[in-house]
Amino acid sequence: MSTKDTGKKRGLRMWLGNMTLGQQLVSLVSVTFIALGIFYIVYLRSNINAITLNQNYILLSRMQDQVVRELEKDPETLYENTWNDQEISHLIIKDGEPYLYLGIYEPTNNYRFLIDKATEKSDKDNTGLFTAGKESCQYILKTVDDHTRILTFHSAKGSLELYDSIVSNISNVSSMVFLALLVVLFYWVLTLIYPLNQIKNYVDKVRKGEEADLKIDRADEIGEVARAVTSMQEELKHQESVKEEMIHNISHDLKTPIATIKSYAESIKDGIYPYGSLDSSVDVIIENADRLDAKVHSLLFLNRLDYLLSSSERQMNSIDMNRISEQVIRSLSAIRSDVEISYSSEPTVFKGEEESWRILVENLVDNSLRYAEKSVWLELRPGYLCVGNDGPSIEPDQMKKLFRPFEKGNKGKFGLGLSICSKVAEAYGYTIEAKNLTKGVSFIVREKVAIPDEKEIKKKARARSKGNTRTPKESKKAEKK
């Protein structure tokens, strides 16, 4: 497609996009009406006229051939009344003079014209129209032999009446159909405009922070959009309330260590050691600073993952998950000495950044240790990571929002751990899910399975049906090798 054609299409889309649906409908109807009018005037009327005239010429030719046969067989039969009663007339000329006139149509005022027409030697056999009195006549002029010619004709009044009748009927039917389609089209567009205006008003109210309600009971795409908009608004409300609660919780969580650090620092400055000794008091300050650092690190890391998901700037390195898992287990096993951590693995490599996968494993193991009763297990194999525990099951309503940010469980800290896990997996082409077991819960990370190309599947199927298990591409590669 040329640049010029592309520019025209873009211009048309822009022109339509700048109009309302009502204006688009009026434009569509106007263009359709003009196109139908041109079709009706230029093509339909001329073709109907040509068809009616052609049918009459066929009839004239048939009747003329019948007269010629009778003339050659027995001319006396032509004097019977049956021939004279027909509306199609025949003028037979012998040796340049009128010989016989058959038919009830007698254009007496132009009889001389008929004779001249039939006897004109330069006039070859032909068909056409001529004026007889106030009427138009269709005729066929034919030479029978060297002495005889025959001019068959009849009034074109019937053809014109038939033509007018056909055109009138087609015009009436077309008008009725067009009006019916117009009414249906207007009604259909109104059924689109009204719910779209409802959605627009709903979105405007939501944007202004006003209470809004949207009820559109439709099963089509507009209904789906309406349901998606209301669902989005409910989700935004939920996220907003969760964020507000999270901000409140974080503010409270940050306020406590900040207040502790501040009070301990002021006490040490005044020469007082709140925790017995200088070292013990400083240790408390360091411990609360570490808590603050962990919270801020989680928030910054979550924000970084959101950025990775919205851009293509990702490092897809090969990460040794066995080494990471072993380091995490050694690091966190001391958190709960009463819980046994079992580990089974095969050589496994994931794609991504080492720090991100380390945080994912740490969060899953830490989460399992927090809820476990006696055991935690970690299973690792190519494209698969599972961390589970024998703790309580997850409630169904909690399961639906488990990986949302700021959703905090009964023993959760900030509601960010599992959300970070979900975003890490998604950022590098993996999925994560939680499953309730008969006793306990497992978190499973899997590599996404690529959806096979439908065309490639069909090619392979055709190749197999022909006794060749290779696709055309594979065959070419094999030939090159």
Steps between C-alpha positions, in 0.01 A plus 500: 500500500638839401564785741229699325236228560611468862467876543147494356392223737652682795322819394169314474545349846583841645197653328269231639669511841424872534124443461241373743316175429195702394704702252661181371152350450377805307814492284456128437135541405579794272778314320280191466208706368722675242654169391156339463374802307793482257452125463127545442528783246814401312487122502163360601268712282711461186532126551129452562426699182749292303355175636138591414596616150708187442213275605270680256754459219511127573121485481496701175765272349307189595175630348681621189659157448156345525361733231800425275440127534132539411589731213735241355263211567153635415450879468121455499502416873623851572161640400328323789356716775732351761791687352311825469393492865852506643649810660830436321474631143685384189548693174606274212663669200539324164710655227497834678121523534274426798372146470324425829440668833419279803390611846257730679750778560484733200703819522312655202657840542843350446414227253721661241787497747456125552508440125810714461662318792425158353592589139814696569766292327789659684342407831639164605322252724487658845301563816411827664239758595309741280223750560158421359265787571525582866627159591835329495520164330750217521576333171702227333579531130593175325565397139324173411631467141598720207140610450357500853569692818301507822475771763365375834410759762275580791432791728763558769226622732476161667876487550500846649213409731681182605819697552320763710327226701824314574686819589212617719479167683875484553500862620216434745652180635847658522360801685313280747804279560727803532266670748467177700877458509536865593260462793676182615840667463392808695355283775817287511724806525281641777541172690875555471508871581286478815709240689822664381377829645418313823855366514643847425291662775602223740869550421464880538342459842765254609771736378350780711476272802118502503278203577402327178296200397508324164235246403518374143337164441651398166680187385696665218837679501348817651370292791846349541656848501246618759571201723874550454469870595296428813735215592796732450338761724434242770858381474628858517289562809634184655857587411449851635363371829780243523760766424351730761511218752852413387611862536343507844673175596833604353473837671436320825779249434742776404394723784591244766863437396553869421370595846720232658809615309432862586436440872803269536724745315383790720552293815853399395574867421394585857725224636215262580497141370136381480597137437753469780822571314621703205552196278157355578329834438684547169402145400134597546554802274670282238223239520227758438703660221522156335122468525459836329751402234316174425167678459640770274690239297179301441312807380782607267542147362126471432510830313800376298310184401207710379745689282646176362153371409423819307828509308732267309812581703540162667815299548428141399806331649529129578454465878610193697190442713662212691767727648247772586263253667779346711620844614145608593438181699830543693415865567140451618515160671595667827178705511302202630714216631185299576410475131672248273590624151528224237659564161492296178640624173621438148743728312281804423562825318250788490516812282519844660701686765654319795395758759135480390487119517678503836235735642224277357642187666564685825143634510347158429715319757452775758123493442494119539704516820258755642196271455656151526429268791783250467635488144587706194613354169663640188496308172697609198518364144535653150233765450342420839534628857274396789510627859245354742416464867267300723324806640131598477324517164428832329139615499334514152435875517859560609631274221350728231695804619807324638749653255355851497723771644424619855287192578619386842416161652449415868874483567613726217735792539437756226290315238780530245685167512272286281428796271876534441518125424219532245661796327844333489352190337298703250795727414712204384235287330386276786173443688436456869201342670399386847330166571336366811615150581339237721730628770665830422559738212742502205620785280599391148704699249498369142648612173229613258437249224520662156178464302584311179448683173182376329653526152805301611271230645311472169827478306622220722168318468516522120861381505407199715209413272748486211737278693741782582534598864690820417345835423612684184726724711656198674551326166682804356724514806577129463586547133740783583671285758 
